C-alpha cells in the first residue's frame, strides 16, 4: 500500500494563511438554547453555509488551485461534483483565472448546476442509470482530462484539498476565544472536511472527541473506521444529496483514522429536524447535508452532556421549495 501524504498541522496553517484573504471568515454562533436542548455546557456552530458559494468547499478548491504551476493553470482543470465542490472550484477558478470543467450527475440539484455555470465553469452532465453516480461522474472526468489535457482534481481525496478544508477548523478554534471544544462534529461525504478539521483540532485539542456524522445508507467512513480499512456504504435514499460518496477516499480515511475520528449515523428525520432548529434558533438556512452534524448532536447520537461542543454546519445550498419541503417534513415529525 502506498504511503499517504497526510497534511501536517503546519501545512493546514499555511493553507489558512494562503486562502484567508479570499475566503470569508464565517461566523461562529453560540446557542444557549441548543445547549439546553441537548444537555451540553456550550454549543458553538460554525456557519460555513455563509461562506462564499454557500459551503466550505471553496477553501479546499482554492488552496488546491494555488498549488498548480503556471502551465497547469493555463490548461485548466476538471473535477466531478454533485454541486458544492463544483461551485467552490468554479469560484476559485474565477479568482485565479483557471478554466474549470465540472462533471455533474444529471440528477444533481438544478440550482447547484445553474450556480456553477454562473461562476463561469463548463458543466458536463453524466448519466449514471443504476450505477453509483459518483463512480460514473469520476470516470467521465478522467476521460475528459485525458482528451482535453486538463488537470484532473478530486473533490475530496487530495491532501491539499484536505488541508484547505482544515482551515475551517483553525478559524473556528480561534473564534472560540479561549473556550476549548471537548466534542467536535463534522458532516462526512468523502471526508475532506472532517479529515482536515480533525487533523487541525487534534493538534490543538488532543483530548477532544471528534465525530464524523453521516446519513443512513452513506456511512462509509464510519464503517471504514470501525473495520480498520476502507469499505463501501450500502447506499439508498437520503435527503442528503451532497453526502453520497460510496466509499471514503484513501487520504481522507487515513486523515480521519490518524486523528481518531469516530463515526455516527443519523436518519432523515433527525436531519430535517436539525434544519428546522437551525432556522428557528440560529436563523441559518442549512441544506440537509450541512445539517448532519447538528442532527447528530440534537438527536443524542453523539454524547455531549455537560461538554463544550463545536459543530460545523457545512453548507446552505438549497432551493427555497426544497427547504420548505424539509421544514414541512420536520413539522410532521413533531
N, C-alpha and C positions, 0 to 999 in steps of 0.2 A: 504493500500500500504506500502510495507516495506521501511524503510529508506535507502537512497542511500549513500554509502561510498565515498563521493567526496574527491579526493586528495587535501590537503591543499597546499598553496604555499610552505610551509616549506617541505612538502613531495616531491614536484616536485624538489626542490633544493637538497634534499637528493638523489633523483634518479639521478640528474645531477652529483653529486659527485660520485655516485656509478658506473656510466657507462662511465664517460668521459675518463678513461684510456684505454677503449676498442673501443668505437665508434670513428669515425672520426669527427674532428671539420670541418664541411663542410664550404665552402666559402660563404660569404655574398657579393653579387655583386651589386654594384650601377650602374645604367644606366641612363645617361643624355638623351640618345636617346629615351628610352622608356618613360621617364618622359615627354619629349616634345610631344611625340605621344599621350599620354593620358591626358596631361594637368596638371599633378601632379607637385609639387615642387621638390620632390625627389622620386625615386623608388629604393628600395632595394629588391633583390631576394635571398632568402635562398636556396642554391643549394643542396637539400637533395638527388637529383639524383646521386650525387657524394659520398654519404655515402657508406660504406661497404654494399654489396649486392644490391646496386643501389636504395635504398629508405630509408625513415625514420624508417621503421618498425623494424630495428634492435634495436632501442632504447627501445621501449616498451617490445619487446620479451626478451631482455637481463635483464632488470630490473625485469620482472615477474619471470624469472627463478631464479634470485638471491634471491627471497623470499621463494623458496622451501626449505624444510628441507632435510637432507641427504637421508632419506628413499625415499622421493618422487623423488629426483634427480636420485636415483639408478633405480627406476621403469621406469622412462621415462614419456614423455608427448605426448598428441595427440591434434591436432587442425585442423580446416578446413580453407582453404585459396585458393584463385584463383591464388596466386603466390607471391606477395610481402611479406606478413606476413610469408608465407611458407619459403622463403629464409632467412628472418630475424631470424625466430625461429630456422631454421637449423643451421645458423651461430652461434647463441647464444648457442645452444646445443653443438656444437663442441667446443666452447670456454670454456664451463663449464662442459664438459663431461657428458651431459644429453642426453640420447637417445630420438630421435624425430620422431614421425609419423605424416604425413600430409595427410588429405583427401582433394583431389583437384578435382574440377569438370573436367569431361573428355574434355570439350571444352575450358579449360584454355589454355593460350599460351604455346606451347610446349617448347619454350626457358625457360620459368619460371619453368616448371616441370624439365627439364634437369638440370638447375642451382640448384634447390633444392636437387635433388638426388646427384649432385656433392659435395654438402656440407655435405653429409653423412646421410640425412634423408631418411626414408622409405616413399614413396609416394603411396597412395592408391587412385585410381580413382573412382569417383562417377558418376553415370549415372542418369540424372535428367529428361530426356524427356521434357514434357511441364511444369513441376513443377519448381518453383524458385530454381536455382541451389544452392544458399547458404543454403536454408532450407533443401534440400536433403543431402548436404555435412555435415551440422551440425548434423543431425540425425545419419548419419553414424559414425561420430566422437564420438558421445555419446555411440553408440553401441560398438565401438572398445575400448573405455575407460573401459566400464563395463566388456567386455570379457577378456581383457588383463591386467586389473588392472592398467591402465595408468592414469595419472593426466590429466583431461580434461581442456584445456585452450581455452579461447575465443579470437579471433584475435583483438577485439576492446572493447567489453563490459566488461571491467575489470578495477577496479580503479588503479591497479599497472601498467597495460599497458598504461592507460591514463597518469599517472604520468611520465612514461618513455618517451612517445611521447612528453610530455610537455617540455622535456629538449631541444628540438629544438628551442622552443620559448625563453627559458632562454639564450641559446647560441647566438641566433640572436640579442637579445636586447643588450648583452654585446658587440657584434661586431659592433653595430651601433655607438659606440664611442661618446656617448653624444647626438646623434640625438634621437628624441622621435617619434615613429610611431603614426600618427593620424588615419591611416587606416591600418588594418591587414586583409589579405585574405588567407584562407587555403582551400585546396580541402577537400571535405567530401565524404566518403563512408559510413562507420559505425559511424564515428565521433570521433574516438580516438585521431587522430592528432589535429583536431580543438578543441576538448574539453580540451586537455592538454595544447595546446598553448594558448587558450583563458583564461584559469584559470591563467596561468603564466603572460600573458600580462595584464589582468585586474588588477592584484595585483600591477604591476609596473607602468601601464599607465591607470589610472581609466577613462580617458576621450576618450580613443581610440575607434573608431568604428571597431568592429570585425565582419567579414563576413565569412560564410561558403559557398563555391562555389560547386555546384553540376551540373551534366549533366542532360539534359532534360530526363524526364521519371524516373529518380532516385533522385528526390528532396525530399526524405522522411524527412530529417532533417529540411529543410525549411518549409515544410508543417506542421510538428510537432510543430515547434517553433511558427508558426502563430496560430495553433489550441490550443496550450497550453497542448497538450497531444500527445503521440506517434501515428502517423498514417503512413500507408503504401504508398509508391510511386506507380505510375501506371505501371512502367516498360516500356519495349520497346527496340528497337535497339539503341545502342550507341557505339561510338569508345572507350569509357572509360571503358575497361574491368575490371579494379580494383575498380570501384565505383558502383557496382551493388547490394549493400545491399538493401533488400526490405523494411526494416524499421530500424530506428536508434535504438541503444541499450538503455537500461534503464539508465545505468550510463553515457553514452556519451550524451544522451539527457539532463539529469539532469545537466551535466557539462556545456554544451553549453547554456542552459537556465539560469543557475546561473551566467554565465559570460556575459550575454546579447548579445549573438551571433545572427546575422540576416542572413537569408538565401537568396541566389541569384542563379539563374539558367542560364546556358549557353548552346548553341546548339553546334553540332559537327563542324559547320563551324568556330565558334569562337575558338574552341579548337585547330583545326589543324592550324589556323592562328597564334595562340599563340605559338604553337610548332615551326612554321616557324620563327617567330620573335626571339624566344629564341635561335634558332640555328644561325640565321644571326647576331644578335646583341650581345648575351652573349656567343656564341659558346658552348651552352648547348644542349645536346640531352635529350629531355623530352619525356616520354611516354604520351599518351593522358590524362590519369588520373592525371599525375603530372603537367600538364599544365592548369588545370581547373581554378586555382586561378588567374594565369596570364591572362587567357582568360577573366575572369570577369572584370579585370582592363582595359585591352586594348580595349575591346568591348564597354566600357562605362556602363556596367551593374552595376558597383559599382561607386558611385560618389567619385572622387579623386581630383577634380580641386583645385590646389593650396596647396595640402596637401602632407605630407610625408607618403609614403606608404611602407609597408612591405608585401611581397608576399612569401609564402612558395611554392617552386616548389618541389613537394614531391617525385617524382621518375623518373627514366630514364631507366626502364627495358623494352626495346622494341627491337625486331629483326630488322636487317637492312632493310629487304624488306618491313616490315610493316611501318617503319619510312619513307622510300622513298614513299610509298603509301600515307601516311598522308601529306607529303610535296607536293606531286603532287595534292592532293585534295585542299590544300591551294592555290596553283598556279592557279588552275581552278577557284577559287572564286574571284581572283583579276581581 
